[in-house]
Each structure stands twice: as C-alpha cells, then as structure tokens.
C-alpha cells in the first residue's frame, strides 16, 4: 500500500513521517530535515531513519559552497547535490537487499514532479511491492498520483499545528 502523508507547507509532514517510522523493525527510509541559521532555512539534510547518518541535499545558492559540492540543479533559492540523491537511492537498495517491507521517503514535491530529485527512486519504490510512506504537499497529491501512476493510495492528513 502507498500512504501519502499530506498537509500544507510547514505543517508537520516530516515530523509525522518520522513518528510513523518509529518502532518498525523492517522499515527503511529517510527524512529531509531543515537546517536554520538566523531564523531562515539555509540547507536541507537527508537523514537515514535507521542509523541517523546525514547528507546535505540542498543549500541556499546565496551562501558560499564547499569546494567539494556536487551541484546538479537549482530549484528556487536552493542548489541540490547529485551525491545526496544517489545516497538516498542506496538507502533504498539496502532496503531491497535486506528484505525491507516498508520504505519512508521525504518528500515528493515540485522537483520530483519535474522528473528530477527523487523521481526515479519513487518509481523504483512504487514497483517494489513495499509499503510506502511518502510526504507530499496537499496541493500536489493529484499531480503526484498521475505522474507516478499511483492507482491505489491512502492519504494520511497531518493535523494543523495548534
């Protein structure tokens, strides 16, 4: 089954995904955690939910980049790292090799709807037979279902924060 964790921007989709992952023995996946500096998001880090290992996936283009930054494309104010997307794919490869039954992916957004980012990983995951938990903004559910041929899925709506 495919579960779409849905809500508005900054409503807690990643937090919900992380909570759903907690306590599952045969689950694999990652979240994209926001890193703030002076009150604004300056980068996003992918975090492996099984072991806590991290990779920076996106950085503000306006901030000097490290010399070893592997840039692939920009979206909005951010530059994205090819290496981090490949690393996310390895988390999925490990799930398949280990007989994982559930995979958690944060997130399916505009980048993926343009066939970039995690798009290929999402296609692989959908055809894997694993139960999938994927965060997606509420306004992108229909486009995501169409783009990735999600015939059957269940939406888990995140409650607005108090």
N, C-alpha and C positions, 0 to 999 in steps of 0.2 A: 504494500500500500504506500501511496505517496501522501505525505502530510505537508501542507503549506502553512507555515507559521506566518500569519499575516497581521499587519497593523500599519499605522501611519509612521512617518519618519520620526525617529527618536521615541517610539512608543514602548520599546522593550522587547522587540523580536529576538534579538541576540540573547538577552537575558532569559527569555522563555526557552529558547533552543538549548541553552546551557543547562537549565533546570530539568528539561525533559531527558537530557543525556545522562544526568547524574544517576548512578546506581545500576546502570545497564552494563552487563558483563561482556556481551558480544557486539558492542556498538563501537563505531569509529567515526571520526569526523573532525571538523574544525569550526571555529568561530572567527569572525573578523572584529577585533577589539579596537575601539577608538583610543588614540593617544592624544591627550590635550596638553597644550602649552599656552600659558597666558589666556586661558579661557576659550581657546579655539582648537579644533581638531587639526593637528599637524601631520598625522600619519595614521595608518591602519596597520595592525599586526595580525597575521593569521596565527591562531593558537591551536595546536593539536590537542584535542579534548582528552586523549588518553594519557599523554605524558607532559603536557604543558609547554612543549618546545614551541618556539616562535620564529616567524619570518616576517619582515616588513614587506607588505604587499603594495602599499601606496604611500606617497609622500607629497606634501604640498610642493608644487613646482617652484614657488617663490622662495623656498628655503634651499640653501646650497646642498647639493647632493654629495654623498660619499663617492670617492673615486671608483669604487667597485660596483656602483649602482647599475643594475641591468634593466634599463628602461625599455619598455615595449610601446606604450601609447599613453596618451593623456586623455582624461575624461574630467571635464570641469576643471577645477584648480589642481588636480592630482596627477602625478606620474605613477605608472604602475610597473611592477617588476615581473618580468618573464620567469625568473628563477622562483619566485614565490608561487606562481600558478603551477609550475612544474612540481614544486614541493607538495602542493595540495593534491596533485594527481598521484603522487607517491603514497600519500596517506590512504587514498582510495585503493591503490594497488595492494597495499598491505592489508586492507580490509578484505579484499577478494582472496588473497593468498591465505589469510588466517581463517577463512570461513565466516566472516562477519555477516550478521543478519540485519544490521541496521547501520545506516550512514547518515550523518548530520552535516549539512552544508549551509554556510552563512556567507554570501547570500546570492539570490538570483535577482539581479537588478537590470538597469538600463544597459550596462556594459554587456551583460550576457544576452540581452535581447538584440544586441547588435552583433552577435556571434563572436564576442571577444571574452576575455576573462575566463570564467569557469564554464563557458558554454559547452565545450567538448566533454569536460568532466561530467556535467549534468546529463548529457546524452548517454554516456557510459553508465552512469549510476542508474538512470531510468531503465536501461535494458538489462541491468544486473540481476534483478529479482530481489534485491534487498529492500527492506522497508526504508523509505527515505523521509527525512525531515529537512525541509528547505525553507529558509526565511525568504519572504517576498513581500514587498510593499503592497498594500491593499489595492492600489490603483494599477498594479502590474499583473494581477492574477490572470485575467483573461488572456492577455498577450503572452504570458509565460506558458499557460496551458496550450495555447495554439502553437507557439514556437517550438516547444519541446514535446509535442504530441502526448500531453497528459490527458488520457482518456478518462481515467478514474483517479480522483484525488479527494482528499478531505481537507477542508480549511479549518485551522485552529486559530481563532482570532485572539489577539493579545488585548487584554483589557486596558482601557486608558489609565494612565497613572493618576493617582489622586493628587 
